[in-house]
Amino acid sequence: MRKEKNNIFGIHAVSALLEQNPQRIHRLLILKDRHDQKIQILLEVAKKHSIKIEFLSRLALDALTHNQNHQGVVAIATENKKYTESDLEIFLDKLDALANPPFLLILDGVQDPHNLGAILRTADAAGVHMVIAPKDNSVGLVPTVCKVASGAAETVPFIQVTNLARTLDYLKKRNIWIMGAAGDADKTLYQGNLKGAIAIVLGAEGKGLRRLTCEHCDQLFKIPMQGTVTSLNVSVAAGI
């Protein structure tokens, strides 16, 4: 059996993988005695791509996913393609050819897989062209991220870079305006200029943006808080 990092689970995550990158799937594991319509659709697509199908007990699927909510579906697959700085220029060149200006989301040290999954889902819905994060002290595309993302991990490019500050400088040279979310900023999100080519930068859970990251932003903004709480979960902030 392959390592857990190659196990994609959940109806939406596996459906997206089958639709976008079926060649990555080696085997499709289905809960025994589950024959509902959603499963039948997955089985039909898997057979179309000649993917081996196995039916296992709930206990076996629970063990493969460490008792996470797999919904009776697990795909044994190769890892999602890992993008690095070397891919960044290629992606930006492609964006230059689009009618709409580049819209990027940058995450400064998000470590919770549930947060990253939710952020990717929001990014897909909002039309974000790519999500960028540092390699160190940040979560990657682990199985839980793919499950929570509900397919967005297959559609939104996720690029991990070695030096975030250097990447921000490079984006500036590509005429992309860098806007960072910081609780102590003078202007609110609604006072900022969100037109044109922009990259929105969000900080880690609890810590926010690092000082060096703030210094490399063109402008800082805050989300106005009308109630008594002083901060938001980073995935909620991304949604706003």
C-alpha positions, 0 to 999 in steps of 0.5 A: 500500500502506498503512503498516506500522502498519496491517498486522496479521499472524499467524493468531491476530491476524488471526482475532481481528480478523476475529471482533471488528472485521471492518469494519477490514479492507480487504484480506486477503493470503494466502501463495500455495499455502497451503490448510490448514484454518486458512487456509480458515477465515480465507477463509470468514470474510473472504468472509462479510464481503465482504473483498477477498482477494489471494494474494501471494508469501512475498517480498511478505509478508516485505517488508510485515512487515519479515521478521517471522513473519507465518505467511502471513497479513496483514490491511491494516486501519485502526488500532485505536481509540485510547483516551484519558483521555476514554474512561476515565470511560466505561469505569469507568462500565460497570465499575461496572455489573458484578457483579465489581469493576474489575480494572485493569493499569497499565504505567509506560513499557513500551517493548518491543512483545513485552512489551506483546503478552505482557502483553495476552495475560495480561491477557485470560486473567486477566480484566483489564478494561483496561490503562492506559499513558502516551502518552510513552515507551511502546509503543502497539498496533503490529503486533508487539504485535497479533501477540504478543497473539494476539488480546488487542489486540482484546479488552482495552481499551488506554488511553493517558493524558497524565499517569499520576500524575493518572490514578492520583489519579482512579482513587483517587477512583473507590475503586480501590486502587492497588498498585505492584510494586517490588523494594524493597517491604517486603511481598510480593505474597502479603501484599497484599490483592488483593480488591475494586477494584484496579489493579496497576502495573508498571514499565518494563523494567529501570527499574521504577516511576518515583518519582512513580508509586510515590508515587501508589500506595496500597501497594507489593509485591514478587514474592519471588525465591527464586533468584539472579536479581534481577529478572524480565521485565515480561511475566513479572512481569505473568503472576505 
